Amino acid sequence: MPAGKAANGLYSVDVTPRTGGWDFSSLRVLDLPPGGWQDFDTEDSEWITLPLSGSCTVATGGQTFRLVGRESVFTGVTDFLYTPRDAHVSLATRGGGRFALTGARCDRRLPARYQPASAVPSNCAAAASTADRSTTSPLQGPWSATSSSPLKS
């Protein structure tokens, strides 16, 4: 898609399986001003909320998660949140920010899960060691390497 052609409302990028010609994946980039918020329903997809810049609070399923975030993608790794299918999500930010929302259609509904930045591999050696998903995964949990990824349907 040409630059700027995938924008939709507050989303500077909003690519769905239909608009992207994909079977399962979605990608949104949400740009929020200070004090901004956005609600969305996950429908038939599970979603990862990943701060590109700024921090936010995400409420879903009666739980609230604070994502510490980061100043920019160049300042280091960040925490993120997995949100299951068939959920309502409210994302709010005090200071404003840019947030990547990556989705994938799926059949199973898993619980929401927060992953702190401290648990995300952040160097080349860690990236190499996680390349073989049969032995390790940067996202440990009920969907660890021996089962399936949280975005795999």
URDANOR-V407764 format. One line per field, one symbol per residue. ss: DSSP state (2 for helix, 1 for strand, 0 for the rest). psi: psi as a letter, one per 30 degrees, with the letter a starting at -180 (. if undefined). burial: 1 if it has 9 or more other C-alpha atoms within 8 Angstrom, else 0. A space follows every 50 residues. Layout:
BEGIN
ss: ???
psi: ???
burial: ???
END
This chain:
BEGIN
ss: 00000001001111102222000011111111000011111000111111 11111111110011111111000000000111100001111100001111 11111000000011102220000222222200000000000000000000 000
psi: kkkffgljbfjfkjkleeffgleellkkjjjklkgllkklkfbgllkkkj keklllkkkkhglkkjjealelffgallllkkkllhlkkjkkkegllkkk jklkklekjllkkkjlefgkkgleeeeeffejffflkfjlafglefcllf gk.
burial: 00000110001111111001010011111111111110000101111111 11111111110000101111011000111111111111111111111111 11111100100101111001000001100100000110100011100010 100
END
